[in-house]
Amino acid sequence: MSDNSPSRAEDIERDVSGRVLALRGEDLGVFFRPRTLAVVGASDTPGRPNTAVYRRLRTWAGRVGARVHPVNPGRDLVDGEPCHRSVADVPEPIDVAAVLVGDPAGVLDELAAAGARFAVVFASGFAELGDEGRDAQERMGRLALDGLRVLGPNTNLNAFEEFRDDLDGPAIALISQSGHQGRPVFQAQELGVRVSHWAPTGNEADLEFADFLRHFADLPEVGAVAGYVEGFKDGRTLMLAADHAARRGVPVVVVKVGRTRDGASMAASHTGKLTGSDAVASAVLGQFGVTRVDGLDELLDTSMLLARAKPPVSGGVCVYAISGGTGAHMADLCSAAGLELPELSAGTQKALHEWIPGYLRVSNPVDNGGHPVGDWRGRRILETIVADPAVGVLICPITGAFPPMSDVLARDLAEIAERTDKPVCVVWGSPVGTEPAYRDVLLGSRRLAVFRTFANCVKAVRAYLDFHEFQGRYRSAFPDAPRTPSPAAAGARRLLAAGPASEHTAKELLRAYGIRTPREELAGSAAAAARAAAAIGFPVVLKGCGPDVAHKSDLGLVHLDLRSAAQVREAYRRVTAHPGVDAALVCEQVRGGVETVVGLAHDELFGPTVMAGLGGVFVEVFQDVAFRVPPFDEAEAHRMLAGLRGFPLLGGARGRPRADVDALVDVIMKVQRMGLELDGVLAELDINPLAVLPDGAVALDALAVVHHG
């Protein structure tokens, strides 16, 4: 095992965070099916909000078999039932307490003292109002240390919705930080989509997205988890929960708002400037196989397909249409999304032409001309397409209702879906949506995946294939690694503890971790610089050096291709005239290669974050970079690079020599180890440019930023 390998994901819980990161599944099982429910602030006064809430909670408790205890110091009875004056008067242990009072602090203290397990706080006016509200919310979260887990504040009644129990098949479990944004997924039950749970996390003083994700991933009825997220509470808990879901094989689909929010500026490095919270969050989601979508309609459609569809037997997609134009349109969208449209086998095409006129295309897309779907031939065509081994997914766009053809086609598709493990996706293009073929036949099928737009269908299929490709490699994604720091760690900490780091110091750090740099010497005089150049060998590069000097090229502090002692001495005098420059770095001049950047920054949510991409002047112009959060392995680092728009440059585009991608990956892994071992000391690292040569990679420049305090 390489010394560069990170620790396993499950070790984060013990080694990094120092606190319990996720609830055990049976704990949240009690929340959703409690034995006892206390309602603090219960009322039966007509017209009062608390009255409607209490009655709704009482109805929910009846469905799940919970005993209800109203609590209100001003009431003896609520709706004819005895009412307790305080939480302490409830005669049995409280599993869940719904807190309907505007200032919940005192009630929560009482609940903690009484040993209650869960409290749901509906009140708002906490972190969303500023520092004072944030302090009150943090105090609420600390009650978890006493054993009371809190949902909210600023949550709602979505956890206590009535879910349809007449739908079968794998269900979607929903997590939302805004109740209204989750409602379209919940209401999809009217379209035949099973929904089993809804966790409205609100401000997440205690219970968070990650807690519910981990719980839902353990439930056998859950086929996929859908989430609407405004912000994650803790990056490490998210990673653990996403890792748990991935290992359980449960797909996760989220809308994560905040794409345009600026990330916090981190000192002067390119890495810090390019590390925005959303860019890193998106990378982490992809790293753990979570599908990110933009719209609530996509959230529903993609979750539905991932919940229902079994793993693919092939990555090939076949488009089958009753119109050549429809098939061509769908084929364009599939190809643009990177979906493979394999040519059907000669045997399949021959069989199809028994029922489809010979002048129509049957290679893929398949155009039947319309009429064959109206009789017995339609079923035979579908059976033949689905049986082709190259076909992993069948997509059938029905552009509009055209009885009787569309009615028969819908019926045949529903029956074929029951007889195959291959996903059968149908796009019902009619804007009406009241047709029996759609409402009764297509939506009545628990095996079909039914969409209303071409685009959502294609995106969902792309997500389905990507998720299962991810699943195929993920179980071995985190190699075991030594739990002790590398020999370089202690020396690196001492090096950085000396104060602000110059380029020379940053390169010493790189060399300590085995990252190659040019031959170089630090010179404190013009004569020393000339001697260093002679020792290294002309031509050389001379740079101004100082602990607070960044972006040296912009300041005229880099002199290239110096070929004599006189040129070196003159360059030394020029750079040392600049404020903050107290020495010069004389370096071997390295030619050729692809200029890349590898960096490390501390993301406020996820901690140490590794960045790689095109470097040199391109890093700020194109911002063609990718992020990963430790731990990840070498295969993930390769995927990180393969996703860059400029990746073909590394492969030798336009006659250039191929760059040593393995050497670049080696640098990425060593920077990752620095991030894990030097967290809290090394705030940022920016290697730019890192020249990737045909044989090896050389760090031509580096900037290290030390944590203050």
GUMI-751125 format. One line per field, with one value per residue (C-alpha): residue number from 1; residue in three letters; chain; x negated, y negated, z negated. Coordinates in steps of 0.02 Angstrom, whole numbers. Each point is the difference from the previous one (the first is absolute). Layout:
<rs>
k: (NUM	...);
r: (ALA	...);
c: (A	...);
X: (X	...);
Y: (Y	...);
Z: (Z	...);
</rs>
This chain:
<rs>
k: (1	2	3	4	5	6	7	8	9	10	11	12	13	14	15	16	17	18	19	20	21	22	23	24	25	26	27	28	29	30	31	32	33	34	35	36	37	38	39	40	41	42	43	44	45	46	47	48	49	50	51	52	53	54	55	56	57	58	59	60	61	62	63	64	65	66	67	68	69	70	71	72	73	74	75	76	77	78	79	80	81	82	83	84	85	86	87	88	89	90	91	92	93	94	95	96	97	98	99	100	101	102	103	104	105	106	107	108	109	110	111	112	113	114	115	116	117	118	119	120	121	122	123	124	125	126	127	128	129	130	131	132	133	134	135	136	137	138	139	140	141	142	143	144	145	146	147	148	149	150	151	152	153	154	155	156	157	158	159	160	161	162	163	164	165	166	167	168	169	170	171	172	173	174	175	176	177	178	179	180	181	182	183	184	185	186	187	188	189	190	191	192	193	194	195	196	197	198	199	200	201	202	203	204	205	206	207	208	209	210	211	212	213	214	215	216	217	218	219	220	221	222	223	224	225	226	227	228	229	230	231	232	233	234	235	236	237	238	239	240	241	242	243	244	245	246	247	248	249	250	251	252	253	254	255	256	257	258	259	260	261	262	263	264	265	266	267	268	269	270	271	272	273	274	275	276	277	278	279	280	281	282	283	284	285	286	287	288	289	290	291	292	293	294	295	296	297	298	299	300	301	302	303	304	305	306	307	308	309	310	311	312	313	314	315	316	317	318	319	320	321	322	323	324	325	326	327	328	329	330	331	332	333	334	335	336	337	338	339	340	341	342	343	344	345	346	347	348	349	350	351	352	353	354	355	356	357	358	359	360	361	362	363	364	365	366	367	368	369	370	371	372	373	374	375	376	377	378	379	380	381	382	383	384	385	386	387	388	389	390	391	392	393	394	395	396	397	398	399	400	401	402	403	404	405	406	407	408	409	410	411	412	413	414	415	416	417	418	419	420	421	422	423	424	425	426	427	428	429	430	431	432	433	434	435	436	437	438	439	440	441	442	443	444	445	446	447	448	449	450	451	452	453	454	455	456	457	458	459	460	461	462	463	464	465	466	467	468	469	470	471	472	473	474	475	476	477	478	479	480	481	482	483	484	485	486	487	488	489	490	491	492	493	494	495	496	497	498	499	500	501	502	503	504	505	506	507	508	509	510	511	512	513	514	515	516	517	518	519	520	521	522	523	524	525	526	527	528	529	530	531	532	533	534	535	536	537	538	539	540	541	542	543	544	545	546	547	548	549	550	551	552	553	554	555	556	557	558	559	560	561	562	563	564	565	566	567	568	569	570	571	572	573	574	575	576	577	578	579	580	581	582	583	584	585	586	587	588	589	590	591	592	593	594	595	596	597	598	599	600	601	602	603	604	605	606	607	608	609	610	611	612	613	614	615	616	617	618	619	620	621	622	623	624	625	626	627	628	629	630	631	632	633	634	635	636	637	638	639	640	641	642	643	644	645	646	647	648	649	650	651	652	653	654	655	656	657	658	659	660	661	662	663	664	665	666	667	668	669	670	671	672	673	674	675	676	677	678	679	680	681	682	683	684	685	686	687	688	689	690	691	692	693	694	695	696	697	698	699	700	701	702	703	704	705	706	707	708	709);
r: (MET	SER	ASP	ASN	SER	PRO	SER	ARG	ALA	GLU	ASP	ILE	GLU	ARG	ASP	VAL	SER	GLY	ARG	VAL	LEU	ALA	LEU	ARG	GLY	GLU	ASP	LEU	GLY	VAL	PHE	PHE	ARG	PRO	ARG	THR	LEU	ALA	VAL	VAL	GLY	ALA	SER	ASP	THR	PRO	GLY	ARG	PRO	ASN	THR	ALA	VAL	TYR	ARG	ARG	LEU	ARG	THR	TRP	ALA	GLY	ARG	VAL	GLY	ALA	ARG	VAL	HIS	PRO	VAL	ASN	PRO	GLY	ARG	ASP	LEU	VAL	ASP	GLY	GLU	PRO	CYS	HIS	ARG	SER	VAL	ALA	ASP	VAL	PRO	GLU	PRO	ILE	ASP	VAL	ALA	ALA	VAL	LEU	VAL	GLY	ASP	PRO	ALA	GLY	VAL	LEU	ASP	GLU	LEU	ALA	ALA	ALA	GLY	ALA	ARG	PHE	ALA	VAL	VAL	PHE	ALA	SER	GLY	PHE	ALA	GLU	LEU	GLY	ASP	GLU	GLY	ARG	ASP	ALA	GLN	GLU	ARG	MET	GLY	ARG	LEU	ALA	LEU	ASP	GLY	LEU	ARG	VAL	LEU	GLY	PRO	ASN	THR	ASN	LEU	ASN	ALA	PHE	GLU	GLU	PHE	ARG	ASP	ASP	LEU	ASP	GLY	PRO	ALA	ILE	ALA	LEU	ILE	SER	GLN	SER	GLY	HIS	GLN	GLY	ARG	PRO	VAL	PHE	GLN	ALA	GLN	GLU	LEU	GLY	VAL	ARG	VAL	SER	HIS	TRP	ALA	PRO	THR	GLY	ASN	GLU	ALA	ASP	LEU	GLU	PHE	ALA	ASP	PHE	LEU	ARG	HIS	PHE	ALA	ASP	LEU	PRO	GLU	VAL	GLY	ALA	VAL	ALA	GLY	TYR	VAL	GLU	GLY	PHE	LYS	ASP	GLY	ARG	THR	LEU	MET	LEU	ALA	ALA	ASP	HIS	ALA	ALA	ARG	ARG	GLY	VAL	PRO	VAL	VAL	VAL	VAL	LYS	VAL	GLY	ARG	THR	ARG	ASP	GLY	ALA	SER	MET	ALA	ALA	SER	HIS	THR	GLY	LYS	LEU	THR	GLY	SER	ASP	ALA	VAL	ALA	SER	ALA	VAL	LEU	GLY	GLN	PHE	GLY	VAL	THR	ARG	VAL	ASP	GLY	LEU	ASP	GLU	LEU	LEU	ASP	THR	SER	MET	LEU	LEU	ALA	ARG	ALA	LYS	PRO	PRO	VAL	SER	GLY	GLY	VAL	CYS	VAL	TYR	ALA	ILE	SER	GLY	GLY	THR	GLY	ALA	HIS	MET	ALA	ASP	LEU	CYS	SER	ALA	ALA	GLY	LEU	GLU	LEU	PRO	GLU	LEU	SER	ALA	GLY	THR	GLN	LYS	ALA	LEU	HIS	GLU	TRP	ILE	PRO	GLY	TYR	LEU	ARG	VAL	SER	ASN	PRO	VAL	ASP	ASN	GLY	GLY	HIS	PRO	VAL	GLY	ASP	TRP	ARG	GLY	ARG	ARG	ILE	LEU	GLU	THR	ILE	VAL	ALA	ASP	PRO	ALA	VAL	GLY	VAL	LEU	ILE	CYS	PRO	ILE	THR	GLY	ALA	PHE	PRO	PRO	MET	SER	ASP	VAL	LEU	ALA	ARG	ASP	LEU	ALA	GLU	ILE	ALA	GLU	ARG	THR	ASP	LYS	PRO	VAL	CYS	VAL	VAL	TRP	GLY	SER	PRO	VAL	GLY	THR	GLU	PRO	ALA	TYR	ARG	ASP	VAL	LEU	LEU	GLY	SER	ARG	ARG	LEU	ALA	VAL	PHE	ARG	THR	PHE	ALA	ASN	CYS	VAL	LYS	ALA	VAL	ARG	ALA	TYR	LEU	ASP	PHE	HIS	GLU	PHE	GLN	GLY	ARG	TYR	ARG	SER	ALA	PHE	PRO	ASP	ALA	PRO	ARG	THR	PRO	SER	PRO	ALA	ALA	ALA	GLY	ALA	ARG	ARG	LEU	LEU	ALA	ALA	GLY	PRO	ALA	SER	GLU	HIS	THR	ALA	LYS	GLU	LEU	LEU	ARG	ALA	TYR	GLY	ILE	ARG	THR	PRO	ARG	GLU	GLU	LEU	ALA	GLY	SER	ALA	ALA	ALA	ALA	ALA	ARG	ALA	ALA	ALA	ALA	ILE	GLY	PHE	PRO	VAL	VAL	LEU	LYS	GLY	CYS	GLY	PRO	ASP	VAL	ALA	HIS	LYS	SER	ASP	LEU	GLY	LEU	VAL	HIS	LEU	ASP	LEU	ARG	SER	ALA	ALA	GLN	VAL	ARG	GLU	ALA	TYR	ARG	ARG	VAL	THR	ALA	HIS	PRO	GLY	VAL	ASP	ALA	ALA	LEU	VAL	CYS	GLU	GLN	VAL	ARG	GLY	GLY	VAL	GLU	THR	VAL	VAL	GLY	LEU	ALA	HIS	ASP	GLU	LEU	PHE	GLY	PRO	THR	VAL	MET	ALA	GLY	LEU	GLY	GLY	VAL	PHE	VAL	GLU	VAL	PHE	GLN	ASP	VAL	ALA	PHE	ARG	VAL	PRO	PRO	PHE	ASP	GLU	ALA	GLU	ALA	HIS	ARG	MET	LEU	ALA	GLY	LEU	ARG	GLY	PHE	PRO	LEU	LEU	GLY	GLY	ALA	ARG	GLY	ARG	PRO	ARG	ALA	ASP	VAL	ASP	ALA	LEU	VAL	ASP	VAL	ILE	MET	LYS	VAL	GLN	ARG	MET	GLY	LEU	GLU	LEU	ASP	GLY	VAL	LEU	ALA	GLU	LEU	ASP	ILE	ASN	PRO	LEU	ALA	VAL	LEU	PRO	ASP	GLY	ALA	VAL	ALA	LEU	ASP	ALA	LEU	ALA	VAL	VAL	HIS	HIS	GLY);
c: (A	A	A	A	A	A	A	A	A	A	A	A	A	A	A	A	A	A	A	A	A	A	A	A	A	A	A	A	A	A	A	A	A	A	A	A	A	A	A	A	A	A	A	A	A	A	A	A	A	A	A	A	A	A	A	A	A	A	A	A	A	A	A	A	A	A	A	A	A	A	A	A	A	A	A	A	A	A	A	A	A	A	A	A	A	A	A	A	A	A	A	A	A	A	A	A	A	A	A	A	A	A	A	A	A	A	A	A	A	A	A	A	A	A	A	A	A	A	A	A	A	A	A	A	A	A	A	A	A	A	A	A	A	A	A	A	A	A	A	A	A	A	A	A	A	A	A	A	A	A	A	A	A	A	A	A	A	A	A	A	A	A	A	A	A	A	A	A	A	A	A	A	A	A	A	A	A	A	A	A	A	A	A	A	A	A	A	A	A	A	A	A	A	A	A	A	A	A	A	A	A	A	A	A	A	A	A	A	A	A	A	A	A	A	A	A	A	A	A	A	A	A	A	A	A	A	A	A	A	A	A	A	A	A	A	A	A	A	A	A	A	A	A	A	A	A	A	A	A	A	A	A	A	A	A	A	A	A	A	A	A	A	A	A	A	A	A	A	A	A	A	A	A	A	A	A	A	A	A	A	A	A	A	A	A	A	A	A	A	A	A	A	A	A	A	A	A	A	A	A	A	A	A	A	A	A	A	A	A	A	A	A	A	A	A	A	A	A	A	A	A	A	A	A	A	A	A	A	A	A	A	A	A	A	A	A	A	A	A	A	A	A	A	A	A	A	A	A	A	A	A	A	A	A	A	A	A	A	A	A	A	A	A	A	A	A	A	A	A	A	A	A	A	A	A	A	A	A	A	A	A	A	A	A	A	A	A	A	A	A	A	A	A	A	A	A	A	A	A	A	A	A	A	A	A	A	A	A	A	A	A	A	A	A	A	A	A	A	A	A	A	A	A	A	A	A	A	A	A	A	A	A	A	A	A	A	A	A	A	A	A	A	A	A	A	A	A	A	A	A	A	A	A	A	A	A	A	A	A	A	A	A	A	A	A	A	A	A	A	A	A	A	A	A	A	A	A	A	A	A	A	A	A	A	A	A	A	A	A	A	A	A	A	A	A	A	A	A	A	A	A	A	A	A	A	A	A	A	A	A	A	A	A	A	A	A	A	A	A	A	A	A	A	A	A	A	A	A	A	A	A	A	A	A	A	A	A	A	A	A	A	A	A	A	A	A	A	A	A	A	A	A	A	A	A	A	A	A	A	A	A	A	A	A	A	A	A	A	A	A	A	A	A	A	A	A	A	A	A	A	A	A	A	A	A	A	A	A	A	A	A	A	A	A	A	A	A	A	A	A	A	A	A	A	A	A	A	A	A	A	A	A	A	A	A	A	A	A	A	A	A	A	A	A	A	A	A	A	A	A	A	A	A	A	A	A	A	A	A	A	A	A	A	A	A	A	A	A	A	A	A	A	A	A	A	A	A	A	A	A	A	A	A	A	A	A	A	A	A	A	A	A	A	A	A	A	A	A	A	A	A	A	A	A	A	A	A	A	A	A	A	A	A	A	A	A	A	A	A	A	A	A	A	A	A	A	A	A	A);
X: (0	-65	-49	107	161	126	88	163	159	69	-156	50	129	-131	-156	59	164	-8	190	141	37	161	141	21	142	110	-3	84	116	71	22	107	98	0	92	41	27	7	72	-59	115	148	162	181	45	91	-101	-167	-145	-49	171	-16	-178	47	143	-107	-134	130	64	-178	-31	153	-70	-170	68	-69	81	29	-30	56	-100	59	-16	164	110	76	75	-37	133	73	-164	-98	-138	-162	-60	-183	-113	-49	182	4	17	-112	-162	17	-62	45	55	76	-39	132	-58	-85	-147	-47	-159	80	106	-152	-92	148	6	-186	21	146	-104	102	-80	54	70	72	-15	110	-44	-102	-110	-166	-158	92	11	-183	-120	124	112	-151	-57	172	-1	-171	59	145	-122	-103	150	-48	-143	134	85	139	-8	80	81	5	24	98	67	179	122	-67	-69	179	79	117	-87	97	-11	77	-158	-130	-178	-154	39	-78	-47	-5	-110	30	-56	152	168	75	-147	27	185	-11	-89	127	146	-73	96	148	-102	-28	-174	-19	-67	-36	-74	-25	-129	15	-164	26	-146	-87	-45	-32	74	-63	11	-137	92	155	-98	-90	162	97	-141	25	186	42	149	-101	-59	-70	-21	50	-59	24	-149	-39	-160	-84	-31	-159	-101	-75	168	65	-147	26	186	-26	-133	121	137	-122	-57	182	31	134	5	6	63	-5	40	-136	32	-139	-93	-37	-53	-178	-118	-101	-164	-150	-158	-88	-11	92	65	83	78	71	60	181	115	117	-138	-68	173	39	-165	33	174	-71	-143	126	118	134	94	22	145	62	190	132	74	-171	-13	160	-31	-179	41	146	-105	-144	121	91	-132	-110	-186	-32	-58	-70	-35	86	159	127	124	164	127	153	-72	-169	-7	34	-134	-127	37	-21	-158	-77	35	-69	-160	-26	14	-133	121	-50	124	-70	50	117	-64	29	117	102	14	52	136	62	18	124	123	-71	-10	-171	-21	4	-152	-13	-185	27	100	139	140	152	98	148	120	-86	30	187	7	-92	-161	-32	-29	-116	-104	-23	-45	-131	-81	-8	-77	-147	-155	-65	155	-7	136	150	67	167	58	187	6	188	158	57	128	9	-187	-59	122	-61	-182	21	78	-138	-137	76	9	-176	-68	71	-96	-173	-130	-54	68	140	18	151	18	184	-7	182	24	173	-46	177	0	39	-154	-105	96	55	-122	-169	15	84	-159	-126	-135	7	-93	115	-58	83	-151	-136	-135	45	6	-173	-74	75	-68	-171	7	58	-146	-124	58	-19	-169	-49	69	-102	-163	43	-11	-190	-17	-87	-157	-68	-145	-121	82	-162	-61	-133	-181	13	142	-96	-136	130	90	-162	-39	168	-4	-146	119	57	-61	-99	-8	-161	88	148	-116	-89	170	31	-169	33	153	-96	65	-132	-59	-135	-178	-10	-94	51	-120	-20	-114	-32	-166	82	133	-133	-92	163	39	-171	23	173	-47	62	131	86	152	-16	147	23	33	86	131	133	-37	131	38	-180	23	128	-125	-146	-92	-33	-143	-13	-136	-147	-158	-144	-60	23	182	27	-78	105	159	-43	-17	167	101	-75	47	181	77	11	-133	-147	-84	5	35	-113	82	-36	100	120	70	149	142	180	24	123	49	21	59	64	119	108	183	108	119	-106	-172	-156	44	-111	10	-80	15	-83	-132	-109	95	146	53	84	54	87	22	-7	-23	73	15	-4	13	-106	2	-10	-108	-108	142	106	-145	-6	187	-25	-121	103	144	-103	41	-187	-38	-40	-153	-73	32	-107	124	-55	-163	-64	-89	109	-15	-34	175	-52	-131	133	112	-145	-17	188	-9	-148	89	150	-110	-65	178	41	-160	-25	180	2	-175	0	143	-36	-121	-11	-117	10	-66	-31	-82	57	-137	-3	-92	46	69	-96	68	-67	81	89	90	37	112	-12	149	-7	11);
Y: (0	-171	-119	-127	94	-88	73	93	-104	81	-53	-183	26	48	-89	-169	-53	57	9	116	-38	91	82	186	55	62	-172	-89	148	-52	-178	56	131	-57	85	-167	-175	-153	-159	-151	-148	108	-96	24	-184	-27	-94	19	72	113	80	53	61	99	87	42	72	101	72	45	81	109	61	48	67	-133	-55	-189	-111	-182	-120	-176	-87	-93	149	146	75	-13	69	91	88	-31	-130	-3	-161	34	122	72	53	115	173	98	-26	-120	60	-156	-171	-129	-172	-127	-148	-157	6	183	-16	38	141	82	-6	86	131	36	16	120	111	-33	69	-121	-176	-84	-190	-97	-175	-113	-150	83	6	-84	-160	-23	28	1	125	102	13	59	130	62	20	102	112	31	85	152	24	34	128	-109	-6	-153	-16	-183	-138	-76	169	49	144	91	142	36	9	140	111	111	182	70	-25	136	17	-95	-168	-173	-72	-189	-122	-186	-158	-90	83	-79	53	181	1	41	163	41	-36	118	135	-58	56	172	-37	75	-117	75	-138	-188	-82	-191	-49	-188	-93	162	-52	185	129	-31	62	128	81	33	53	133	61	6	94	142	21	146	-89	-151	9	-177	-154	-171	-160	-187	-83	-183	35	145	-14	103	59	150	67	-20	100	139	10	-4	134	105	-19	43	158	48	-29	-132	-141	-179	-145	-180	-177	-103	-186	-128	26	-186	-34	-62	108	-77	-75	97	-104	-30	169	56	148	-112	-111	146	98	-54	92	50	63	108	59	53	94	90	52	74	80	99	41	-128	-66	-189	-71	-177	9	78	87	78	47	99	79	52	67	98	87	37	70	114	60	150	-9	-7	152	-116	-185	-5	-102	39	-133	69	-119	-3	-150	-22	-182	45	134	-119	-134	122	72	-174	-28	171	-25	-174	75	130	146	144	46	168	72	146	169	62	133	-128	-113	144	50	-179	-15	143	-123	-170	-54	22	-184	-51	-3	136	-8	-123	-108	116	-81	110	-122	-1	134	156	-60	13	190	159	-57	-135	127	105	-154	-47	177	9	-167	39	170	-76	18	-173	-83	-47	-133	-23	-176	-20	-179	-15	-176	-22	98	79	135	140	16	-87	100	167	-54	-54	167	98	-102	32	187	10	-95	135	134	-78	-63	-132	-174	-51	-189	-83	-185	-50	-159	-50	-164	57	140	61	138	175	70	-117	-10	182	104	-88	-74	160	97	19	56	-134	-164	-133	-176	-154	-76	69	-94	68	176	-14	-80	135	141	-83	-9	182	64	-113	59	182	-30	-84	147	122	-77	-81	143	0	-189	-27	104	38	-110	-16	-93	-84	-160	11	-36	-170	-63	-50	-91	-87	-65	-69	-80	-87	-50	-116	-132	-64	113	-59	96	78	62	63	100	72	61	80	85	69	89	63	-125	-44	-180	-76	-9	-167	-103	-148	-146	-148	-102	-30	92	148	4	4	143	96	-21	66	150	40	-32	-132	-48	-33	-87	-131	-48	-126	91	-57	65	-124	3	83	-6	-43	-3	-140	-102	25	109	148	-4	144	69	-84	59	-90	-53	-182	28	90	-141	-132	101	17	-188	-29	123	-48	-181	51	-20	164	89	47	134	83	177	62	148	126	-47	140	-1	86	94	-48	-134	56	-56	106	-83	25	-113	12	-4	-67	147	147	-40	41	-6	47	-92	44	-71	-97	-114	-146	-148	113	34	-168	-23	166	61	177	84	144	29	152	13	131	145	57	123	-8	59	-146	-119	66	-30	-174	-40	86	-119	-154	-85	-14	181	38	-113	128	136	-81	-104	-71	96	-48	135	93	-64	117	3	129	-122	-135	119	39	-185	-12	146	-75	-167	93	78	-173	-59	143	-9	-188	-53	-145	-54	-12	-114	4	71	-57	91	-101	37	184	51	175	69	158	77	-72	-164	-149	-136	-161	-115	22	-105	61	-95	39	-6	-155	27);
Z: (0	48	-139	92	-32	-112	-149	29	1	-157	-95	17	-135	-128	59	61	-74	-180	-17	46	182	36	-95	-6	110	-141	-83	144	20	-169	63	147	-100	-182	-141	-82	68	-113	75	-100	27	52	21	52	14	166	128	-89	104	-145	5	181	-29	-155	88	149	-113	-94	164	51	-169	26	166	-72	-166	-117	-163	-5	-152	16	-108	-42	-171	31	41	-92	158	186	115	-150	-43	-161	25	-100	-78	39	87	-169	-26	151	-80	121	97	146	167	100	-58	118	-71	54	-105	66	-122	-13	-108	-169	69	79	-166	-82	136	-19	-188	26	115	157	157	137	8	154	-6	120	-61	113	-38	-34	108	143	-106	-45	-143	-144	87	51	-181	-53	139	-52	-179	68	93	-157	-80	103	-123	-132	113	72	189	80	171	51	-46	144	54	41	0	152	-105	-54	173	50	128	118	-49	160	104	10	61	-59	-78	2	-169	-2	-97	19	-86	71	-14	154	108	-49	35	187	-43	-137	116	130	-93	106	151	-75	-70	-173	-136	-171	-109	-6	-113	-4	-84	-14	-78	-56	-177	-31	119	176	178	-32	-146	102	154	-99	-78	163	86	-126	31	115	78	56	180	10	-109	70	-82	12	-84	-31	-95	-86	-186	-6	148	-87	-60	177	69	-126	36	189	-17	-101	131	139	-89	-25	186	-31	129	-64	106	-60	49	-82	14	-11	164	14	-179	-8	-99	-140	60	-61	-2	165	86	155	-99	-129	132	96	-151	-19	-116	140	114	-140	-54	178	11	-164	56	158	-95	-102	143	-45	152	2	101	24	-4	-112	152	34	-183	11	169	-34	-174	70	133	-120	-129	122	122	-31	43	188	97	134	20	169	27	135	57	69	76	111	91	85	-53	-181	4	76	-131	-143	78	8	-184	-47	99	-72	-174	41	5	112	138	58	167	-26	55	177	-67	-96	152	111	-123	-16	188	-6	-79	49	184	76	44	-184	-113	-131	-46	-146	-14	55	103	21	108	-120	57	-70	-179	22	12	-52	86	-130	-138	108	44	-182	-50	137	-45	-185	36	94	-112	48	-72	-184	-1	113	27	86	31	31	68	-19	-34	164	-38	33	37	-159	-107	66	-10	-182	-44	87	-84	-172	32	71	-152	-114	95	8	-122	125	-35	117	6	79	41	7	103	-3	-97	-57	-118	-30	131	-68	88	-106	-164	-13	103	-9	-174	-59	35	-141	121	134	-23	70	46	71	88	112	-94	-172	68	77	-157	-109	110	-2	-190	-11	104	-89	-171	42	82	-164	-99	102	-60	-166	-121	13	14	-167	-24	-170	-52	-146	-142	-52	84	134	-52	86	-110	-157	98	107	-154	-69	168	7	-183	36	71	171	139	151	164	-63	-156	101	111	-150	-55	170	0	-175	73	151	128	127	19	112	-66	-88	-129	-108	22	-115	113	184	-11	-86	135	137	-87	-19	184	49	-114	68	182	120	51	-167	-71	-137	-111	-137	-163	-160	-120	58	186	110	187	38	188	-14	-101	119	-125	116	126	122	112	-88	90	-86	-172	50	44	-166	-101	91	-26	-185	-20	85	-103	-168	31	-20	-176	-94	104	-110	107	169	50	141	87	136	155	45	176	77	-79	-35	-130	-134	-173	-156	-158	-174	-95	-155	46	-141	16	56	-68	103	184	147	167	167	174	140	-73	44	69	45	-178	-25	181	28	-179	68	-168	-98	-187	-114	-188	-89	-12	182	92	156	112	-61	34	180	17	-72	142	135	-36	46	165	32	-37	184	-18	-120	127	133	99	169	8	-172	-100	-124	-178	-146	-74	-130	-66	-13	-96	-115	-41	-33	-121	-92	-15	-68	-133	-46	-21	-118	-100	-8	-27	-121	50	189	54	186	125	180	121	160	122	-23	164	49	112	106	-148	-169	-68	-68	-116	78	-128	-164	-130	-176	-120	-184	-118	-109	-187);
</rs>
